[in-house]
Amino acid sequence: MRRAVYAGSFDPPTNGHLWVLKQGARQFEKLIVTIGTNPDKSYTFTEDERVRMLETLCRWVSRSIEVARLNDDLLVHFAQKAKAQFLLRGIRNVDDFWREMDMRDENYDIDPMIETVLMFPPLELRRISSSFVKGLVKSNRWEERVKKHLPPHVYEEFVKRFGK
């Protein structure tokens, strides 16, 4: 069975994440989505909130997707435990590419049997990141701008958090 792990902070999950989930569900028999913690980031949503949003999103996409917590594991160790042969990564720009290449090399050093698969989203999704979406809150009429970049249930949670 072709199994892949797709990790991110998903704070919040965006339409770009949704695109990667859909593509991953098409490419792999089992896709495990895991939420990691980046010590360089401060989070808007708790891990529990992000898990709930992702579980809802994944149910829309495919029954072959499950959501799990990375906890303190390295991604490649998590993939080993999950019996995954692939790490799925979305690449929006050159900065993402170089960061992912470094991570791929580190993961390969740990386990050369786990391959990294890179997916490049369509043009209209390339500039969208969770940080970008959160940055829109500072502008007038931010709700209409944010709504374009988030799945509907995530948008509802986002508006609850930031208020109208």
C-alpha positions in Angstrom: 0.0 0.0 0.0 1.4 3.4 -1.0 1.3 5.5 2.1 2.3 9.1 2.5 2.6 11.6 5.3 1.7 15.3 4.8 2.8 17.6 7.6 2.3 21.2 8.4 1.3 23.6 11.1 -2.0 24.3 9.4 -2.7 27.5 11.3 -5.2 27.8 9.7 -5.7 25.2 6.9 -5.9 27.1 3.6 -7.3 26.3 0.1 -3.6 25.6 -0.8 -3.5 22.8 1.9 -6.9 21.6 0.6 -5.4 21.3 -2.9 -2.4 19.3 -1.6 -4.8 17.0 0.3 -6.9 16.4 -2.9 -3.8 15.6 -4.9 -2.3 13.4 -2.2 -5.6 11.4 -2.0 -5.4 10.8 -5.7 -1.7 9.7 -5.6 -1.6 7.5 -2.5 -3.8 4.8 -1.1 -3.4 6.2 2.4 -2.5 9.8 3.4 -1.7 10.7 7.0 -1.9 14.4 7.7 0.0 15.4 10.8 0.3 18.7 12.6 3.8 19.7 13.6 4.9 22.5 15.9 7.5 25.0 14.6 9.3 26.7 17.6 9.8 29.7 15.4 6.0 30.3 15.0 3.4 31.5 17.4 0.0 29.9 16.7 -3.4 31.5 16.4 -5.3 28.2 16.8 -4.6 25.6 19.4 -3.4 22.2 18.2 -6.8 20.7 19.1 -8.6 23.4 17.0 -6.3 22.7 14.1 -6.9 19.0 14.4 -10.7 19.5 14.4 -10.5 21.8 11.3 -8.3 19.3 9.5 -10.5 16.3 10.4 -13.5 18.1 8.9 -11.5 19.1 5.8 -10.2 15.5 5.3 -13.6 14.0 5.6 -14.7 16.2 2.6 -11.8 15.0 0.5 -11.4 11.3 1.1 -11.9 8.5 3.6 -8.3 7.4 2.9 -7.0 10.4 4.8 -6.4 10.4 8.5 -5.3 13.1 10.9 -2.6 12.4 13.5 -0.4 14.4 15.8 3.3 14.6 15.2 4.1 15.3 18.8 7.9 15.5 19.3 8.8 13.0 16.6 10.9 14.1 13.6 8.7 13.8 10.5 10.8 10.9 9.1 10.5 9.0 12.4 6.7 9.6 12.3 6.6 8.3 8.8 8.6 5.1 9.8 6.1 4.4 12.6 3.2 5.0 10.2 4.8 2.6 7.6 4.7 5.4 5.1 7.1 5.3 2.1 6.6 9.0 1.1 6.6 12.4 2.6 4.3 14.8 0.7 5.2 18.5 0.6 3.6 21.5 -1.1 6.0 24.0 -2.8 4.7 27.5 -3.4 7.9 29.3 -4.2 11.7 29.2 -4.4 12.1 29.8 -0.6 9.9 26.7 0.0 11.9 24.7 -2.5 15.3 25.3 -0.8 13.9 24.7 2.7 12.2 21.5 1.6 15.4 20.4 -0.2 17.4 20.8 3.0 14.7 18.8 4.9 14.7 16.1 2.2 18.4 15.7 2.5 18.2 15.4 6.3 15.4 12.9 6.1 17.2 10.9 3.5 20.2 10.8 5.8 18.0 9.2 8.5 16.0 6.9 6.2 16.9 6.7 2.4 13.8 4.5 1.8 11.4 7.3 2.5 11.0 9.5 -0.5 9.9 13.1 -0.5 7.3 14.0 -3.1 6.9 17.7 -4.0 3.7 19.1 -5.3 3.5 22.5 -7.0 0.0 24.2 -6.7 -1.6 26.1 -9.4 -0.8 29.8 -9.8 -3.8 31.1 -7.9 -2.8 29.2 -4.8 0.9 29.9 -4.8 1.0 33.0 -2.8 -1.4 31.8 -0.1 0.0 30.7 3.2 -1.5 30.7 6.7 0.7 33.6 7.6 -0.5 35.6 4.6 -4.1 35.0 5.4 -3.6 36.0 9.0 -1.9 39.2 7.8 -5.0 40.2 5.9 -6.9 40.7 9.2 -5.3 44.1 9.6 -7.0 45.5 6.4 -10.5 47.0 5.9 -13.1 44.4 4.7 -10.6 41.6 5.5 -13.4 39.1 5.7 -14.1 39.1 2.0 -10.4 38.8 1.2 -9.8 36.0 3.7 -12.9 34.1 2.5 -11.3 33.5 -0.9 -8.4 31.7 0.7 -10.0 29.4 3.3 -12.3 26.4 3.1 -15.8 27.4 4.4 -15.7 25.8 7.8 -12.2 27.1 8.4 -13.4 30.6 7.4 -16.1 30.4 10.0 -13.6 29.4 12.7 -11.3 32.2 11.5 -14.0 34.8 11.7 -15.0 33.6 15.2 -11.4 34.0 16.3 -10.9 37.5 14.8 -14.4 38.9 15.0 -16.3 40.8 12.4 
